[in-house]
Amino acid sequence: MQVGRGGRLLETVLGLALALAGLFGVLLPLLGVTGPFDSTRARDVTIEAVTRVPAAVSSGPVTLHGTHRAEIALAHPDVQQRILLALPDLFYGALLVLVLVLLLRMARTLRRDDVFVPENARRLQVIAAAIVAMGVLGPAVDAVTTHLLISGTAVSPAVPFAYTVSSAPLLLGLLVAALAEVFRQGTRLREDTEGLV
């Protein structure tokens, strides 16, 4: 009985997190691109050297200001620029929604007191891949879209193409992949045990 209540509470929390991730990670960035909401007009970047940008550098609608950590700002972004600005948020938001949907489906198996099912092992493998994608592909999406935003402007020479991968998502992805293997082995063990009975 307690597992059922805990499972329902977990489902509620995951459902709420899923709704918030869908709203703030996917829907609002999409609405910013299409126009009903004012989209993000700035992005944080790393610049090569403080001396290369002594003050704000402006090139038409694109402005760069800051020191080592700087911000590029677009005064009146067109549709293509709004898409480029929103793509990293949409990428991370979509992966987060995917992870939360899979966790919610896993939580529903708690109701049956049966978490060691083959589907959960596969779900954990997809979650692990999504976490690794956040750490590896996410920074690439950010770097490429930033490069496309400033390409051909006066601020372009001051902002290097910066792609860095954080080790934290990779380690977390490996841990989740290991957990998926535990679930797979647990499923196999349970099936073997049921075959003996």
CORFENTA-V475698 format. One record per helix or strand of 2 or more residues. SS is the DSSP state (helix for helix, strand for strand). FROM is the first residue (numbers start at 0). TO is the last residue. If there is no record, write none. Layout:
# CORFENTA-V475698
ss->{SS SS}
from->{FROM FROM}
to->{TO TO}
This chain:
# CORFENTA-V475698
ss->{helix strand helix strand strand strand helix helix helix helix}
from->{1 41 49 56 61 68 78 117 155 166}
to->{33 45 51 58 65 73 111 149 157 195}
